[in-house]
Amino acid sequence: MNTLEAIAQRRSIRRFKDTPIPDEAIQAILTAATQAPSGKNRQSWRFIVVRQDKRAEMIRIMCEAIAGIKSQGRDTGSSEWTTNCMSQAPVTIFVFNAYPPGNEKGERTWHVVNVQSIGAAIQNMLLAAQELGIGSLWICDVFYAYDELRAWLGRTDEMIAAVSFGYPDEQPKAQPRKPVSEVTQWF
């Protein structure tokens, strides 16, 4: 599969088979992530791999945090559905920014550079998984349990996202995309 095919065929998978992913495949996905472009070569990404018996604890933490938010009458968006998707995935990788923003001059610029680099690393993970026949789901609903998950994972740096991986148990159709002409202006 070439890169353009992988991009065109990749889908967000929300139903996974209960088939373990070999460590070698996870290592290949992580290696692809670390080969992403990195602004000023800061390589600000950090990864925590959650699998096997730790999955249940991750889901419990997510559910408790979401229940707490709901008890306050606040909206939790699609977080419960996403948590169910995560519970099916054999592996979830949490992605952190090792250099969270501070109050130093130019820190906002560095934060944007770091987050862009981490986004490229996540995209590399998704494309590597696609190449290996592994489904993926880029998750931001982990923000509903941001502090709880960071504490559980023993992290003080900035959580950017999570990505769940597993062999797909669905074949979703491509979502509509706006045409290039609608989102591009030429000078």
Salt bridges, closest charged atoms under 4 A:
ASP23 OD1 - ARG51 NH1 2.57
GLU64 OE1 - ARG60 NH1 3.17
GLU80 OE1 - LYS70 NZ 3.13
ASP147 OD1 - ARG150 NH1 3.70
ASP157 OD2 - ARG155 NH2 2.63
GLU158 OE1 - HIS111 NE2 2.80
